[in-house]
Amino acid sequence: MNGSTPAVVVIDMQDAFFSSGPLAPRAGDLAARCSELHHWAGRRGVPVFQVRTEHLPDRSTWTLNMLEDDMGFLIAGDSDAQPLPGLASDGAIEVVKTRDSAFHGTDFEARLSARGIDLLIVAGVSTHTCVAATAADAYAHDLHVVLVEDAIASHRPELHEPTLGMLCDEFRFRRLCTSDLLTGPDSLISRTG
């Protein structure tokens, strides 16, 4: 069976992304859905990776846009870099990144490989940036991906649906809703189910 050893990957569910703008009203709902996925995984012994972006104040980890704007974002230790309140995190494996993809400059791939994981169940923000980059890099690492579409959102809502569509068309990713995953058979997440 392809994609038979899953992990849940929750991306960038941090205060900064929900403090204002289009994601602000979705904070509670997205935290609840990601927490449901976390608990679903825990009941099955499936590992949960909580990925977050964090930068150093000395500019050494800043992105090109941050350097050009001379403005740091998600600085280690700042309150806005913290996980969203209400987000389940007990037993989660942390991955700290400085770029959109959880694979870039981290040991994420090695951690997945060490556990024999070949299927990522992805949730978090933002659809068109960090979720898309991580999912595309997962494909490049020969990993299967399930996108939990109602547990993923974008700070540019108009890009959410086209991005999910592109990822599924281009990489043959599967899309499920949280309720499908929570109430359906485990075969829903397999490539052959």
Buried (B, 14 or more C-beta within 10 A) or exposed (E): EEBBBBBBBBBBBBBBBBEEEBBEEBBEEBBBBBBBBBBBBBEEEBBBBBBBBBBEEEEEBBBEEBEEEEEBBBBEEBEEBBBBEEBBBEEBBEBBBBBBBBBEEBEBBEBBEEEEBBBBBBBBBBBBBBBBBBBBBBBEBEBBBBBBBBBBBBBBBEBBEEBBEBBBEEBEBBBBBBEBBBEEEEEEBBBEE
